[in-house]
């Protein structure tokens, strides 16, 4: 079974941190049913211009934290640990190739 792919707008300052390896998490509204093993399709988005730059990165979801308001996570949000995929992993909105391996970049 192929994992669910979630297409997400990502502002340039946060996108750059994922690409250079300094950010390995995502904080998002819990509106998509994120699960471990899913794939995030992070697309760089220019909010002022309301358009995509054309740059993107696929990431595996390694861990999902919910309902942790006692630790500062706002209700209705998730914190996810993510691992960027190797550029060679074939992905589409229909899912990741069944032959894809969890290879870090």
PyMOL commands that set and color helices and strands:
alter all, ss='L'
color gray80, all
select helices_A, chain A and resi 12-19+69-71
alter helices_A, ss='H'
color red, helices_A
select strands_A, chain A and resi 5-11+25-29+39-46+51-65+77-84+91-92+95-96
alter strands_A, ss='S'
color yellow, strands_A
deselect
rebuild
show_as cartoon
